[in-house]
Amino acid sequence: MKFFTYCALIAATVAVQRHHNHHPHSVEFVATLPDVRADTVSDEDIAAHEAARSEAAKIKKNPQSELLATIRADLDQISKDLSFGVSYSQAKRNDHARALCTKVGTAILGYADGITAQVEAKTNESMTELNAHNISGMIFYDVQLQEFMNGLGMASNDSLILAVNRLKSLQKLYLFEQKGGENYLG
């Protein structure tokens, strides 16, 4: 009985193998698909692309880097001056910190007025990434400056507050101009 079962199993296996090895010869699978490959890229296109990449790879110096570094150093010095506290015994340090606050406020105001005038003069001008970077730095520095000024009991500078609010508006404008920026506020 085992022998017959074994023979039947071999016969069934051979039949299945014969059935799977049979291929219909009248069907074409891939040959009927159209050739939709893109045209070959020309040498001019390659050269133009490489020139654009080369230009984009150039690092351009930030024209405001010196101003930002000066403001950062002045804010650091104000922080050091105030580290001893605000008191009569520290009058010299406090006066120095007040003078630096005035200097930093004037610098931020000057930058804000300049970039605002530049954007207003060119109605179709879009904000650049460099402008947005500088604006965010100025807004960040203004937050520190306002805190120091409050700590020193200085009067608020309404012109500076207005100028920084304009910078915030320009920053939002830049974000809205970016892809997906229409979803910026939620």
C-alpha positions as CSV (number, residue, x, y, z in Angstrom):
1,M,0.0,0.0,0.0
2,K,2.8,2.4,0.8
3,F,4.4,1.6,-2.6
4,F,1.2,2.6,-4.4
5,T,0.9,5.8,-2.5
6,Y,4.5,6.7,-3.2
7,C,4.0,6.1,-7.0
8,A,0.8,8.1,-7.0
9,L,2.6,11.0,-5.4
10,I,5.4,10.9,-7.9
11,A,2.9,10.8,-10.8
12,A,1.0,13.8,-9.4
13,T,4.3,15.7,-9.0
14,V,5.4,15.0,-12.5
15,A,1.9,16.1,-13.9
16,V,2.1,19.3,-12.0
17,Q,5.6,20.1,-13.3
18,R,4.5,19.4,-16.8
19,H,1.5,21.7,-16.4
20,H,3.6,24.6,-15.0
21,N,6.3,24.3,-17.7
22,H,3.7,24.8,-20.5
23,H,3.8,28.5,-21.7
24,P,1.3,29.9,-24.2
25,H,3.3,31.2,-27.1
26,S,0.7,33.6,-28.5
27,V,0.8,36.3,-25.7
28,E,3.3,39.2,-25.7
29,F,3.6,40.9,-22.3
30,V,6.1,43.8,-22.4
31,A,6.7,44.4,-26.1
32,T,3.3,46.1,-26.6
33,L,4.0,48.9,-24.0
34,P,4.8,52.2,-25.6
35,D,8.3,53.7,-25.0
36,V,7.6,56.9,-23.0
37,R,11.1,57.6,-21.8
38,A,12.1,61.3,-21.5
39,D,14.3,62.8,-24.2
40,T,18.0,62.8,-23.4
41,V,19.1,65.9,-21.4
42,S,21.2,68.2,-23.6
43,D,24.7,69.3,-22.7
44,E,23.4,72.9,-22.5
45,D,20.8,71.9,-19.9
46,I,23.4,70.1,-17.9
47,A,25.8,73.1,-18.1
48,A,23.0,75.5,-17.1
49,H,22.0,73.3,-14.1
50,E,25.7,73.1,-13.0
51,A,26.1,76.8,-13.2
52,A,23.0,77.4,-11.1
53,R,24.2,74.9,-8.5
54,S,27.6,76.6,-8.5
55,E,26.1,80.0,-7.9
56,A,23.8,78.7,-5.2
57,A,26.7,77.1,-3.4
58,K,28.6,80.4,-3.0
59,I,28.4,81.6,0.5
60,K,27.5,85.2,0.7
61,K,28.6,87.3,3.6
62,N,25.8,88.6,5.7
63,P,26.0,92.4,5.5
64,Q,24.5,92.7,9.0
65,S,26.8,90.2,10.7
66,E,29.0,93.0,12.3
67,L,25.9,94.8,13.6
68,L,24.5,91.6,15.0
69,A,27.8,90.7,16.6
70,T,28.1,94.2,18.2
71,I,24.5,94.0,19.6
72,R,25.2,90.5,21.0
73,A,28.4,91.7,22.7
74,D,26.7,94.8,24.1
75,L,23.8,92.7,25.5
76,D,26.4,90.3,27.0
77,Q,28.1,93.3,28.7
78,I,24.7,94.6,30.0
79,S,24.1,91.2,31.5
80,K,27.5,91.3,33.2
81,D,26.9,94.9,34.4
82,L,23.5,93.8,35.9
83,S,24.9,90.6,37.5
84,F,25.9,92.7,40.5
85,G,22.3,94.0,40.9
86,V,20.7,97.3,40.4
87,S,21.6,99.5,43.4
88,Y,23.1,102.8,44.4
89,S,26.5,101.1,45.1
90,Q,26.5,99.8,41.5
91,A,25.6,103.2,40.0
92,K,28.6,103.2,37.6
93,R,27.8,99.7,36.3
94,N,24.1,100.6,36.0
95,D,24.8,103.8,34.1
96,H,27.1,101.9,31.8
97,A,24.3,99.3,31.2
98,R,21.8,102.1,30.5
99,A,24.1,103.7,28.0
100,L,24.5,100.3,26.3
101,C,20.7,99.8,26.3
102,T,20.3,103.1,24.5
103,K,23.0,102.1,22.0
104,V,21.4,98.7,21.3
105,G,18.0,100.2,21.0
106,T,19.3,102.8,18.5
107,A,20.9,100.0,16.5
108,I,17.8,97.8,16.4
109,L,15.7,100.8,15.5
110,G,18.1,101.8,12.7
111,Y,18.0,98.3,11.3
112,A,14.2,98.0,11.5
113,D,13.7,101.4,9.8
114,G,16.1,100.4,7.0
115,I,14.6,97.0,6.2
116,T,11.0,98.4,6.5
117,A,11.9,101.2,4.0
118,Q,13.5,98.7,1.7
119,V,10.5,96.5,1.6
120,E,8.1,99.4,1.2
121,A,10.1,100.8,-1.7
122,K,9.9,97.6,-3.6
123,T,6.2,96.5,-3.6
124,N,7.0,93.3,-5.4
125,E,10.1,92.6,-3.4
126,S,9.9,89.3,-1.5
127,M,11.7,88.8,1.7
128,T,14.9,86.8,1.5
129,E,16.0,84.1,3.8
130,L,18.9,86.3,4.9
131,N,16.5,89.1,5.8
132,A,14.3,86.7,7.7
133,H,17.3,85.5,9.6
134,N,18.4,89.0,10.5
135,I,14.9,90.0,11.5
136,S,14.6,87.0,13.9
137,G,17.9,87.9,15.5
138,M,16.8,91.5,16.0
139,I,13.5,90.4,17.5
140,F,15.3,88.1,19.8
141,Y,17.8,90.8,20.9
142,D,14.9,93.2,21.4
143,V,13.3,90.8,23.9
144,Q,16.5,90.8,25.9
145,L,16.9,94.6,25.6
146,Q,13.3,95.2,26.9
147,E,14.0,92.9,29.9
148,F,17.2,94.8,30.7
149,M,15.5,98.2,30.3
150,N,12.7,97.2,32.6
151,G,15.3,95.9,35.2
152,L,17.1,99.2,35.0
153,G,13.9,101.2,35.4
154,M,14.3,102.9,31.9
155,A,11.3,104.3,30.1
156,S,10.0,102.3,27.2
157,N,11.0,103.5,23.7
158,D,7.7,103.7,21.8
159,S,9.5,104.1,18.5
160,L,11.5,101.0,19.1
161,I,8.4,99.0,20.1
162,L,6.7,100.1,16.9
163,A,9.7,99.3,14.8
164,V,10.0,95.8,16.3
165,N,6.3,95.2,15.7
166,R,6.9,96.1,12.0
167,L,9.8,93.6,12.0
168,K,7.4,90.9,13.4
169,S,5.0,91.7,10.6
170,L,7.8,91.4,8.0
171,Q,8.8,88.1,9.6
172,K,5.2,86.8,9.2
173,L,5.1,88.1,5.6
174,Y,8.2,86.0,4.9
175,L,6.7,82.9,6.5
176,F,3.5,83.4,4.5
177,E,5.5,83.7,1.2
178,Q,7.0,80.2,1.8
179,K,5.5,77.1,0.5
180,G,2.8,76.0,2.9
181,G,3.0,79.4,4.6
182,E,-0.8,79.9,4.2
183,N,-1.1,77.3,7.0
184,Y,1.3,79.1,9.2
185,L,-1.2,80.3,11.7
186,G,-3.1,77.1,11.9
